[in-house]
């Protein structure tokens, strides 16, 4: 083999390998970013759900305490349904 071909192959193969490694790491980083964004969205949904249940529990407790159920339950149910709608 000629020295020129040896030089090109000795430079090209490591560059190709390192390029493939960098490409693989970039793909992994993008997947990690998507997972992190999904986890954030999930956390927001969980917090909204807990708040909605809290509103329902509070409205129910007030209704039982006062012996009447006015619009508090309806408002709490609306909040509960809105928290799951979007």
PyMOL commands that place a pseudoatom at each C-alpha (Angstrom):
pseudoatom trace, name=CA, resn=UNK, resi=1, chain=A, elem=C, hetatm=0, pos=[0.000, 0.000, 0.000]
pseudoatom trace, name=CA, resn=UNK, resi=2, chain=A, elem=C, hetatm=0, pos=[1.229, 3.462, -0.776]
pseudoatom trace, name=CA, resn=UNK, resi=3, chain=A, elem=C, hetatm=0, pos=[2.108, 5.888, 2.016]
pseudoatom trace, name=CA, resn=UNK, resi=4, chain=A, elem=C, hetatm=0, pos=[-0.653, 8.279, 0.931]
pseudoatom trace, name=CA, resn=UNK, resi=5, chain=A, elem=C, hetatm=0, pos=[-3.341, 5.607, 1.303]
pseudoatom trace, name=CA, resn=UNK, resi=6, chain=A, elem=C, hetatm=0, pos=[-1.899, 4.563, 4.674]
pseudoatom trace, name=CA, resn=UNK, resi=7, chain=A, elem=C, hetatm=0, pos=[-1.974, 8.190, 5.856]
pseudoatom trace, name=CA, resn=UNK, resi=8, chain=A, elem=C, hetatm=0, pos=[-5.560, 8.743, 4.694]
pseudoatom trace, name=CA, resn=UNK, resi=9, chain=A, elem=C, hetatm=0, pos=[-6.787, 5.484, 6.228]
pseudoatom trace, name=CA, resn=UNK, resi=10, chain=A, elem=C, hetatm=0, pos=[-4.923, 6.124, 9.482]
pseudoatom trace, name=CA, resn=UNK, resi=11, chain=A, elem=C, hetatm=0, pos=[-6.559, 9.554, 9.777]
pseudoatom trace, name=CA, resn=UNK, resi=12, chain=A, elem=C, hetatm=0, pos=[-9.999, 8.640, 8.388]
pseudoatom trace, name=CA, resn=UNK, resi=13, chain=A, elem=C, hetatm=0, pos=[-10.834, 5.557, 10.443]
pseudoatom trace, name=CA, resn=UNK, resi=14, chain=A, elem=C, hetatm=0, pos=[-10.365, 7.161, 13.883]
pseudoatom trace, name=CA, resn=UNK, resi=15, chain=A, elem=C, hetatm=0, pos=[-12.243, 10.251, 12.685]
pseudoatom trace, name=CA, resn=UNK, resi=16, chain=A, elem=C, hetatm=0, pos=[-15.110, 8.055, 11.484]
pseudoatom trace, name=CA, resn=UNK, resi=17, chain=A, elem=C, hetatm=0, pos=[-15.241, 6.178, 14.781]
pseudoatom trace, name=CA, resn=UNK, resi=18, chain=A, elem=C, hetatm=0, pos=[-15.167, 9.362, 16.860]
pseudoatom trace, name=CA, resn=UNK, resi=19, chain=A, elem=C, hetatm=0, pos=[-17.861, 10.876, 14.619]
pseudoatom trace, name=CA, resn=UNK, resi=20, chain=A, elem=C, hetatm=0, pos=[-20.108, 7.883, 15.177]
pseudoatom trace, name=CA, resn=UNK, resi=21, chain=A, elem=C, hetatm=0, pos=[-19.571, 8.104, 18.935]
pseudoatom trace, name=CA, resn=UNK, resi=22, chain=A, elem=C, hetatm=0, pos=[-20.453, 11.813, 18.956]
pseudoatom trace, name=CA, resn=UNK, resi=23, chain=A, elem=C, hetatm=0, pos=[-23.560, 11.131, 16.854]
pseudoatom trace, name=CA, resn=UNK, resi=24, chain=A, elem=C, hetatm=0, pos=[-24.643, 8.435, 19.296]
pseudoatom trace, name=CA, resn=UNK, resi=25, chain=A, elem=C, hetatm=0, pos=[-24.130, 10.756, 22.269]
pseudoatom trace, name=CA, resn=UNK, resi=26, chain=A, elem=C, hetatm=0, pos=[-26.145, 13.526, 20.588]
pseudoatom trace, name=CA, resn=UNK, resi=27, chain=A, elem=C, hetatm=0, pos=[-29.041, 11.148, 20.000]
pseudoatom trace, name=CA, resn=UNK, resi=28, chain=A, elem=C, hetatm=0, pos=[-28.910, 10.072, 23.645]
pseudoatom trace, name=CA, resn=UNK, resi=29, chain=A, elem=C, hetatm=0, pos=[-28.932, 13.722, 24.761]
pseudoatom trace, name=CA, resn=UNK, resi=30, chain=A, elem=C, hetatm=0, pos=[-32.012, 14.435, 22.650]
pseudoatom trace, name=CA, resn=UNK, resi=31, chain=A, elem=C, hetatm=0, pos=[-33.800, 11.425, 24.122]
pseudoatom trace, name=CA, resn=UNK, resi=32, chain=A, elem=C, hetatm=0, pos=[-32.876, 12.591, 27.629]
pseudoatom trace, name=CA, resn=UNK, resi=33, chain=A, elem=C, hetatm=0, pos=[-34.262, 16.064, 26.878]
pseudoatom trace, name=CA, resn=UNK, resi=34, chain=A, elem=C, hetatm=0, pos=[-37.545, 14.559, 25.681]
pseudoatom trace, name=CA, resn=UNK, resi=35, chain=A, elem=C, hetatm=0, pos=[-37.759, 12.408, 28.814]
pseudoatom trace, name=CA, resn=UNK, resi=36, chain=A, elem=C, hetatm=0, pos=[-37.098, 15.427, 31.035]
pseudoatom trace, name=CA, resn=UNK, resi=37, chain=A, elem=C, hetatm=0, pos=[-39.797, 17.467, 29.281]
pseudoatom trace, name=CA, resn=UNK, resi=38, chain=A, elem=C, hetatm=0, pos=[-42.246, 14.595, 29.645]
pseudoatom trace, name=CA, resn=UNK, resi=39, chain=A, elem=C, hetatm=0, pos=[-41.409, 14.285, 33.335]
pseudoatom trace, name=CA, resn=UNK, resi=40, chain=A, elem=C, hetatm=0, pos=[-42.037, 18.021, 33.829]
pseudoatom trace, name=CA, resn=UNK, resi=41, chain=A, elem=C, hetatm=0, pos=[-45.414, 17.782, 32.104]
pseudoatom trace, name=CA, resn=UNK, resi=42, chain=A, elem=C, hetatm=0, pos=[-46.303, 14.759, 34.210]
pseudoatom trace, name=CA, resn=UNK, resi=43, chain=A, elem=C, hetatm=0, pos=[-45.411, 16.639, 37.386]
pseudoatom trace, name=CA, resn=UNK, resi=44, chain=A, elem=C, hetatm=0, pos=[-47.664, 19.540, 36.410]
pseudoatom trace, name=CA, resn=UNK, resi=45, chain=A, elem=C, hetatm=0, pos=[-50.576, 17.164, 35.761]
pseudoatom trace, name=CA, resn=UNK, resi=46, chain=A, elem=C, hetatm=0, pos=[-50.038, 15.452, 39.111]
pseudoatom trace, name=CA, resn=UNK, resi=47, chain=A, elem=C, hetatm=0, pos=[-49.956, 18.777, 40.957]
pseudoatom trace, name=CA, resn=UNK, resi=48, chain=A, elem=C, hetatm=0, pos=[-53.140, 19.969, 39.203]
pseudoatom trace, name=CA, resn=UNK, resi=49, chain=A, elem=C, hetatm=0, pos=[-54.851, 16.691, 40.070]
pseudoatom trace, name=CA, resn=UNK, resi=50, chain=A, elem=C, hetatm=0, pos=[-53.893, 16.994, 43.723]
pseudoatom trace, name=CA, resn=UNK, resi=51, chain=A, elem=C, hetatm=0, pos=[-55.163, 20.586, 43.796]
pseudoatom trace, name=CA, resn=UNK, resi=52, chain=A, elem=C, hetatm=0, pos=[-58.449, 19.534, 42.202]
pseudoatom trace, name=CA, resn=UNK, resi=53, chain=A, elem=C, hetatm=0, pos=[-58.965, 16.749, 44.719]
pseudoatom trace, name=CA, resn=UNK, resi=54, chain=A, elem=C, hetatm=0, pos=[-58.124, 19.192, 47.502]
pseudoatom trace, name=CA, resn=UNK, resi=55, chain=A, elem=C, hetatm=0, pos=[-60.796, 21.603, 46.247]
pseudoatom trace, name=CA, resn=UNK, resi=56, chain=A, elem=C, hetatm=0, pos=[-63.354, 18.797, 46.136]
pseudoatom trace, name=CA, resn=UNK, resi=57, chain=A, elem=C, hetatm=0, pos=[-62.441, 17.633, 49.631]
pseudoatom trace, name=CA, resn=UNK, resi=58, chain=A, elem=C, hetatm=0, pos=[-62.615, 21.161, 50.995]
pseudoatom trace, name=CA, resn=UNK, resi=59, chain=A, elem=C, hetatm=0, pos=[-65.999, 21.870, 49.375]
pseudoatom trace, name=CA, resn=UNK, resi=60, chain=A, elem=C, hetatm=0, pos=[-67.382, 18.584, 50.652]
pseudoatom trace, name=CA, resn=UNK, resi=61, chain=A, elem=C, hetatm=0, pos=[-66.125, 19.252, 54.177]
pseudoatom trace, name=CA, resn=UNK, resi=62, chain=A, elem=C, hetatm=0, pos=[-67.643, 22.740, 54.205]
pseudoatom trace, name=CA, resn=UNK, resi=63, chain=A, elem=C, hetatm=0, pos=[-70.934, 21.341, 52.915]
pseudoatom trace, name=CA, resn=UNK, resi=64, chain=A, elem=C, hetatm=0, pos=[-71.062, 18.707, 55.609]
pseudoatom trace, name=CA, resn=UNK, resi=65, chain=A, elem=C, hetatm=0, pos=[-70.030, 21.152, 58.307]
pseudoatom trace, name=CA, resn=UNK, resi=66, chain=A, elem=C, hetatm=0, pos=[-72.690, 23.711, 57.402]
pseudoatom trace, name=CA, resn=UNK, resi=67, chain=A, elem=C, hetatm=0, pos=[-75.286, 21.160, 56.369]
pseudoatom trace, name=CA, resn=UNK, resi=68, chain=A, elem=C, hetatm=0, pos=[-75.802, 22.704, 52.958]
pseudoatom trace, name=CA, resn=UNK, resi=69, chain=A, elem=C, hetatm=0, pos=[-74.249, 22.241, 49.598]
pseudoatom trace, name=CA, resn=UNK, resi=70, chain=A, elem=C, hetatm=0, pos=[-74.228, 25.404, 47.590]
pseudoatom trace, name=CA, resn=UNK, resi=71, chain=A, elem=C, hetatm=0, pos=[-72.135, 26.274, 44.540]
pseudoatom trace, name=CA, resn=UNK, resi=72, chain=A, elem=C, hetatm=0, pos=[-68.857, 25.271, 46.212]
pseudoatom trace, name=CA, resn=UNK, resi=73, chain=A, elem=C, hetatm=0, pos=[-69.197, 21.663, 45.109]
pseudoatom trace, name=CA, resn=UNK, resi=74, chain=A, elem=C, hetatm=0, pos=[-70.114, 22.703, 41.573]
pseudoatom trace, name=CA, resn=UNK, resi=75, chain=A, elem=C, hetatm=0, pos=[-67.112, 25.033, 41.403]
pseudoatom trace, name=CA, resn=UNK, resi=76, chain=A, elem=C, hetatm=0, pos=[-64.813, 22.344, 42.767]
pseudoatom trace, name=CA, resn=UNK, resi=77, chain=A, elem=C, hetatm=0, pos=[-66.144, 19.802, 40.269]
pseudoatom trace, name=CA, resn=UNK, resi=78, chain=A, elem=C, hetatm=0, pos=[-65.626, 22.280, 37.426]
pseudoatom trace, name=CA, resn=UNK, resi=79, chain=A, elem=C, hetatm=0, pos=[-62.052, 22.858, 38.589]
pseudoatom trace, name=CA, resn=UNK, resi=80, chain=A, elem=C, hetatm=0, pos=[-61.539, 19.103, 38.825]
pseudoatom trace, name=CA, resn=UNK, resi=81, chain=A, elem=C, hetatm=0, pos=[-62.789, 18.500, 35.290]
pseudoatom trace, name=CA, resn=UNK, resi=82, chain=A, elem=C, hetatm=0, pos=[-60.791, 21.427, 33.863]
pseudoatom trace, name=CA, resn=UNK, resi=83, chain=A, elem=C, hetatm=0, pos=[-57.598, 20.123, 35.425]
pseudoatom trace, name=CA, resn=UNK, resi=84, chain=A, elem=C, hetatm=0, pos=[-57.950, 16.890, 33.436]
pseudoatom trace, name=CA, resn=UNK, resi=85, chain=A, elem=C, hetatm=0, pos=[-59.143, 18.526, 30.237]
pseudoatom trace, name=CA, resn=UNK, resi=86, chain=A, elem=C, hetatm=0, pos=[-55.959, 20.129, 29.297]
for i in range(1, 86): cmd.bond("trace and resi %d" % i, "trace and resi %d" % (i + 1))
show_as sticks, trace
zoom trace
